[in-house]
Amino acid sequence: MRDTLTTTEISSAHSQPALERFIELNGTRIRFLEAGVKRPGLPLLMLHGYRNGANYWFPNPLPALAEEYHVIAPDLPGLGQSGDLPEYGLLQYAAVMHAFLDALGVAGANLLGHSMGAQVAIVTAAKQPQRINKLVLVDSAGLPRLEPHWQVPLKNLTDSSFWSLRRYPVRFRSGARSAARREGLQIMQQERVGSYLKALTMPTLIIWGSRDRVVPLEHGALMARHIPHARLAVIRAAGHMPFAQKPDEFNRLVLAFLRQA
């Protein structure tokens, strides 16, 4: 494993630097960010969304969460700066996440995922529920859509969270480096998570932006009804990336949930 220090995406309001690290898993190079390493308790694994990488957790929420938790945020294989997989799918991604935790010596963790990353988080948690202490799903993909696929990119353009000038350079660079753009899109459009929801026996917090134009709020309500120990928290006036538009409210929700006994 090779470690280098990176602070380029850390807000000056936070003193917590993030370590950029790389690890080989069965021939696939995984890049990940790590912060709050010496924090007590279970670590928090954070999974980013489609055509992105771990850097989009900056300047929020990763530094704020790392003030209390050991945070680990990988670039999913084929996205960001991580290498490719021989085959892509939710089951393959979940297997990589478990192998990743094994390689880091992490027996148990809290898990947070956004959009496609929440899809991966659902299957990861369902496959080994005893390993995941608490689960946070943020504007998750994975349920059937009513509109035709061709309308989805148009809806993306109308979501206010995608027009943050501060975040656009990070999203553009991550998207340009992502080799599995087509595979990721197929996962979001074709792979469903409904059959996994009942297996999520851990406490689950579902966070949704009330103005999400990418994945409708109704999907969050449906997930909350079918996950045994779930509750839905709606962030008003936020789109598909509520952690970007309403960071203080988002951080409060996540930290309060993780602190609960």
Secondary structure, DSSP 4 states (H G I P E B T S, - for coil): -EEEEE-TTS-TT----EEEEEEEETTEEEEEEEE-TT-SS--EEEE--TT--GGGGTTTTHHHHTTTS-EEEEPPTTSTT----SS-SHHHHHHHHHHHHHHHT-SSEEEEEETHHHHHHHHHHHHSGGGEEEEEEES---S--SS-GGGHHHHHHH-GGGG-TTTHHHHHHHHHH-S-HHHHHHHHHH---GGGGGG--S-EEEEEETT-SSS-HHHHHHHHHHSTTEEEEEETT--S-HHHHSHHHHHHHHHHHHH--
